[in-house]
Amino acid sequence: MRKITYFKLGGTEFHISKIVGAFLVGIALLMFVGSVAAMIESWDNLQYVNDCVKSLELNKASLNELEYSDWFEQCQVAGKNALNIYVRPGQPELTTKQFFSVLLGPISWVLVWLMVLGLGLVFYRSGDLVIPIDETVVEISPKSVGKKPVSGLTKKRKSRKK
């Protein structure tokens, strides 16, 4: 015989699932906006550092050794502070690996907070949160209590009458 037990959170006046959903929606919305802003900021910093390195390589012939090293140091410091990447000497532009290593983190956070926002909406719109718990009941005869059966326990089914 199988029984399914349902637990209901909240009542007619108080819905825990709606409160949890509202908080999740609020927090996820704020974090989603913050993640989008961080992603845009990473893109802008990436473009700045890439333009710095490209312009350094284009003007390499017209610069003396001191000017070149000062300009390169500026590009390297900008890359390290803003993006946490290392710009190698003589690098003509940022590599694809550097682009992806900088952008994939903020993009993944945008997607995570979008997923949490969707989960919060599901909780908020659900109304009642029902958690089914499956329980199996096995009936045994009083004679077999204390004895170890050879073939195992058998389940008896009871018919329900309405």
Helices and strands as residue ranges (DSSP letters): E 2-8, H 16-58, H 65-78, I 79-83, H 96-126, E 130-136, G 142-144
